[in-house]
Amino acid sequence: MSVDETESIRRWMVATINAERGPREVLEERHGQVWDTAQMQEDFEPIGFMAPFIVVRRRSDGKKGSLMFQGHPRYYFGFEPDNG
């Protein structure tokens, strides 16, 4: 069984994001562009996730990267392209 060395920090991030969750407008002020689930699926192909991150491939150019998300309401934000 492998050990997930990111689990404790990810759990903290999930708790923080969901404790401070807000309406879309607040997320847009903090993070720029925000997607609901349908919009995210239009712009990105989901590849995998480990909350609060989802790995995606941007449909417009095939660029792989990650988004963060809050639980409820479910919004995605903060696209970071993979530099690898």
MONOR-V69525 format. One record per helix or strand. SS is the DSSP state (a for helix, b for strand). FROM is the first residue (numbers start at 0). TO is the last residue. If there is no record, write none. Layout:
BEGIN
ss-><SS/SS>
from-><FROM/FROM>
to-><TO/TO>
END
This chain:
BEGIN
ss-><a/a/b/a/b/b/b/b>
from-><6/23/33/36/43/52/63/74>
to-><18/30/34/42/49/57/69/80>
END
